[in-house]
């Protein structure tokens, strides 16, 4: 059976209360949460079929099917359980039965067909009476998830520590060497993270050698590592459902002058981005602080993506840090800072850390050295 993940029963109850307050401000009687990661965040449930009805006046309901009755009793002991294969329709009928007038729903999660089906269920359950009014809550739960609590931050620390140790062990064993393929290195890195306690890699591990390192999200293939290559490794570990994210770029053999120049430029840009992580800082300005270092060196066109993103139950979540981002940072946000310079046909460098925004200096979670490593 899956574990309940991060957060005590009381902590998850606090999260539901925060959503309850959001619903009350919007004049809603209840919110139907269907996104499984949001359900997990609010209840601890890790199964594949679950939904949650959070009522503004209390008396929440958790729904799942018969496969998960025991698991729900263990992971969600403090919420009334509804067991029905049609989880969402069952909660919708209960919403009508319990007098919900305005019902919030996750419009980014529910398909068009799903919304039509929900409306039909509500109408049928009302049986000629008042049908609840449906109102999108947009990404209200994701907004709550952007601020990590102590339990979540500890899980992120552990996930980052697994990734740090996995890379350190591979380097010490000489696994990053000419003659091996990108696929071999990637698979060994994934296996090492699993051996060290990860539930899974955070995403498909990126191993990019030589000219492939100039492709920001290159998928590892049969390319053979060679002397003089940049080797870019972008990877992470998942622990208790929380993801780490780190990129390090090394050189195999002897580093050429142009490689050292590009590496030092990206390192300076990354340091500027980390320094800009302050409570209240605008995400566009943070991106600009890092990007300007690269632009001033004449490589603006070679930095082709945003500076970073939030990380937690998903590898990419709020906030987005980039030229098209919106909003400001708050204490407790977990974010990445990952500038890069990519020279097509030659090679590229990305340096990435996961950090926690605090009222003081940001807490660095990915501790692997950022000094240029020549293997």
N, C-alpha and C positions, 0 to 999 in steps of 0.2 A: 504493500500500500504506500502511496506517496505521502510524504510528510506534509504538515500544514504550512511549511515555509516560514518566512520571517515575520515576527511580530506576535506578542502575546494576545490572548483573548481580549484583554482590556484594551490593548493598543488598537486592535481591529475594530472594537466597539467605538473607540474615539474617532476612527476614520469614518465610520458610518454616521456618527454624530456630525462630523464636519460636512458630509454630503447632505445630511438632513437640514443643516442650517442653510446651505446653498439652495436647497429646494424651497425652504420657507421664504427666503428672500425673493424667489421667483414666483411665489404664490402657488406652488404646487402642493398637492396632497400626498404625492408619492413619486418615487423614481423607480423605473424598471431598468436594472443594470443587466445587460446581456453580454457585454464583452468579457471573455473568460479571464483575461488578466486583471480587469477591474474587479471582477467577482473575487478573484484570488486575493487581491489587495484588501478588499473590504471584509472578507470572511476567512481566508486561509485555505479555501477549497482548491484542490489541485486536479480534480477530475476533468473529463472532457465534455461533460454536460451539466451545466449549472447556470442558474440565474438568480437574481436577488431583487426583492421588492423592498425598498427603503421607504417607510411611511413617515411623513413629517411629524405625526403625533406619536411615533413609536410603534411597537408591534410589528417588527420587520418579519419578512418571510423569505426563506431560502428554498429553492426548488431544484430537484435533480431527479434522476430515474432510479429504478430499483437496483441497478448495478452498484450504486454508490451509497446505499443506505447506511452501511456500517462506516464507510469512510466519512460521510457527512456528519454522523454522530460524533466521530472523533475530532474532526477538523472544525466543525461549525456547531459546537455544543450549545451556544448561547442564542441561536436564532431558530424560530419555529420552522419545522421542516415540512415541505410538501413533496410527496413522492409521486411523480407522474412522468411517463415517457415524453409527453408533450409539455416540457418544462415551462416554456414561455406562455403558451395558452393557459396552462393551469394557474400561473401567477396572475395573468390578466383577468381570469374569471374571479379569482379571490379579490383582486382590486375592486372589481365591481361589487362583489358581495359585501365588502367591507366599507363601501361608501366613498371610494375615491372619485373626486370630481375632476381634478386636473392631474394628468399623469405624465410625468417626464419620461423620455426615452432617449437612448443613445443613437442619434440619427447617423453617426459615422459608422455604426456597427450593424444596424438593421438594414437589410436590403429593401428595395422597392417592393418586391413580392412579400417580404417579411412584414413590412409596414401594412400592406393591404390585408394580409392575413390577420395581423393584430387588430386592425380596425373591425374586421368581420367577427372576431372572437368577442371583442368588447360589445359590439352591437347585439350579438346573439345572447350574451350573458345578461345584458340590460333588459332583454325581453320586453321591449316597448317602453321601458323607463329611460332615465337619463343616461346617456352614453358618456363615459369619461372623455374629456378633451385632451388630445395628445399634444404635447409640447416638447420640442427638442431641448435637451440640456447641453447639446454640443459635447465638448470634451471636459465636462465638469470634473469627472473622476481623475482624468489625466492631469488636470490642473492641480489637484490635491497630491497626486503622485510625484509631481515635480519637486516637492519639498520632502526630502528624506528624513525619517526619524532615526533615532539612535540604532535601532535594530537593523534597519536597512543599510545604514552606513557601515555597520560592522560586517554585514554580509558582503558589501562591496569591497571592504578591506580584504576579506578572506579570498574573494574571487581574484582580486589583483595580486595577492600574494602567491596564489597558485600559478598564475601566468608568469610572474617574475621568476619563481623557482624553476618552472619548466624550461624557460629559456636559459637560465643560468646552467642548468644541468646539461642541456644540449651543447652549449658552448664549451663547457668543461670537458665533455666527452669527445669533442672534435667532430660533432655531427654536422656542423656547418662547414663543409669543405668541398673543394672542386671535385668533380666526378660524380657527385650525387645529383639527383633530379629534384626539381621543385616539389613534385608530388611526394617523394620520399621524405623530404624534410617536413612538409606539412603534415603528413600522416604521423610521423614520429612526434612532432610537437603536440598534436591532438592527443595521441596516446599517453604522452607524459602528463598532460594536464589531467586526464582521467585517472591515471595512477595516483596523482597527488590529491585527488578528492573532488575534482570537478564533476558535475552531473553531465556536462556536455560542453563542447566548445561554444563560445558565445555566438559565433557565426562561422561561415566557411572561411577557414584560415587562408590568408593571403601570403603566398611565398612568391616573390618576383625577383628574378636574377637578371643581371645584365640589362639589355634594352627593355626587358619586360618591367623593370622597376620604374620606368617612365609611364606606365599605365596605372592610374590610381587604384583601380580595383581589379587588377589582373587575377585570373583564376589559375592556380598552379597547374602546370602541365609537365610534359616530359623533358622540358628544357634542362640541360645539364649545366650545373654551376661551374664557372671557370675562373681562373686567376684574373684579377683585375675587375671583377664584377662588383657592382653594387648588389647587395642582397637585402631586399625589403621584406620585413616580417610584420604583418598586421594580424593580431590574434587576441583572443580573450577566453576566459573561463567563466562558466556559469556555476554559481554556488547558492543554494537555497533560492533558486529562481532569479538571482541578480547577476548581471553581466559585468565583466571587466572589458576594457578595450585599451590596447597599447600597440604602438608601432615603433619599431627600431630598425634602423638601416645600418648595415655594416659593409665593410669592404673585404673582399677575399684577396689574399696576396698583398700586393703593394698598392697603396692609394696614390692615384695621380693628382697633380695639382688641381685640376678642374673639379675633381671629386671632393677634395678637401674644401675648396672654395664654396661649392654648392652646399656641402654639409654644414659648414660654419654659418652660412647665410640662413639656412632653415633653422638651425639651433638658436640663432639670435632672434628670428621671428617668433619661434615657439616660446622663448623666454619672455618676449614682449607680450605675447598673448596671455601667458600665465600671470604676469604682473598686473594685467588689466582686469583680472577676475576679482571684482569687489562688489559688495552688496550695493545694489542700486545702479550698477553700471549697465549701460545700454548695450544690448547684444551686438548691434551694428557697429558701435564704437569699439567694442572689444575686437571684433573681426578687423576693423580698420587699423587698430594699433599694431596688430601682428602683420597684416597685409602690407602696410606702408613700408616695413623693413624690406620686403621682397620687391615691392614696386620701385623703391629708391635705388635698388641694385640693378634695375633694368630687367627683372624677371617677372613682372606682374602678369604677363600673358601665360606664364608657366605655373601659376598657382590657380588651379581651375575649379576649386570647390570651396565650400564654406569652411570656417575655422574649426567648428566643433558642434557638439550636440549633447543633449542630456542622455543619461544612461541609467538603467535601473532594471525593472522587470522586462523591459525591451532594450535592445541594443541601441536603437535610435528613438528617443522620446524628447519631450519638451525639457528645456528650451532649445531652439535652434540658434546657433551662433554663426551668423553669416551676413552678407550684404542685404539679403532679403528677409532677415529675421525681424522679430518684433518683441518688445518687452524688455524687462530689466532683470538682473540677477537678484536672488534672495538667498539668505543664509540657509544651508541645508540642500541646495541644489548640487547634484552630481553631474559634472560636465567633462567633455573632452576638449583638449586643445591640440590640433593636429595640422599645422601648415605643411605644405609640400611644394617642391619645385621639381617639375617633370620635363626633361629635355628629350623630345621624341627621337627615337633611334639611338640614343646614348645611354640614358639612365636617369633615375630620379631618386629623391630623398623625401621621406616623410618621417616626422618625429611626433609621437602622440603620447599623451598622458591622460589618465583619469584623475580628476581632482574634486574635492568637496569645497564649495564656497562657504566661507565662515565670516564672522564679524571681524576677524583679523586676517592674516594671510591665508590663502587657500591651502587646504591639506592635500598633499600629494600622495596618491594611493599607489601609483605604479612607480616602483623604486629602482628599477633597472637603470644603470648609468646611461646618461645621454652623451658621454664623451665618444668620439668616433672610435669604433672598435675595428681594428684591422686584424683579420684572422689568417 
